[in-house]
């Protein structure tokens, strides 16, 4: 509905304040006609007030427009042809959908064991953040086990680096970490993953597993992940975390995860890539079209 403002609409007794309140209450568009006659009736200041009211109405309509949820599909790095249960070769290269070739390099002690693996509850899942949904159907992980070591528990550092053939845009790369253990026994200790990049924690996916929530600690240019619970011995929920998913908020040419792992613990991690689906892109385009129409 449109309100056609003509000279007969106004009287000299109509105050500017009343006019603004009346226009705001209608929440409709205003089209000015016979502008010269209108100026004579309410003056230039009245015209400006009318225009300000119309602008306020438009802005309030924009603010009231509901946000669209965006669906993302995360494609996790597929490490085939390395077989599940087999060791991932150092400096091996795999293809990540949307990114291209990714080289995995790592350095850990000789008494660690490592393999490509999957956890049934985590293969398919999703997390929600700020109204958006991030889903996947192909999770797998680079897994390490630290089976022997001294008491009290002494965390052992090791690193894994993913190097990309081209820079990966901020907000499109994701890190998933699962299985982080923490215990109060043998002097106490925790397995911690540290990444020196800006990130946003999107949430945990447990798939029904009895695991402790990820404790995420973020700061400028860095973040850490560990189990939020602790207790005696190596028992769940404090001995494993669900799949915690972090969005990398920097454009990166490589991503390094610095691990500090305690004896008896096994952890898994992987990277994934996602951009909004075609439907989301269409909605974003529609939003731009609506905004362009409002400016006319």
Beta strands, then each sheet from edge to edge (+ up, - down):
strand 1: 2-5
strand 2: 29-32
strand 3: 71-73
strand 4: 75-76
strand 5: 92-96
strand 6: 100-107
strand 7: 112-117
strand 8: 125-129
strand 9: 132-136
strand 10: 141-146
strand 11: 156-168
strand 12: 173-178
strand 13: 182-183
strand 14: 189-190
strand 15: 192-195
strand 16: 199-205
strand 17: 214-219
strand 18: 222-227
strand 19: 243-248
strand 20: 252-261
strand 21: 266-273
sheet 1: 1+ 2+
sheet 2: 3+ 9+ 8-
sheet 3: 4+ 21- 10+ 7-
sheet 4: 4+ 21- 12+ 19- 16+
sheet 5: 5+ 6- 11+ 20- 15+ 18- 17+
sheet 6: 13+ 14-
end
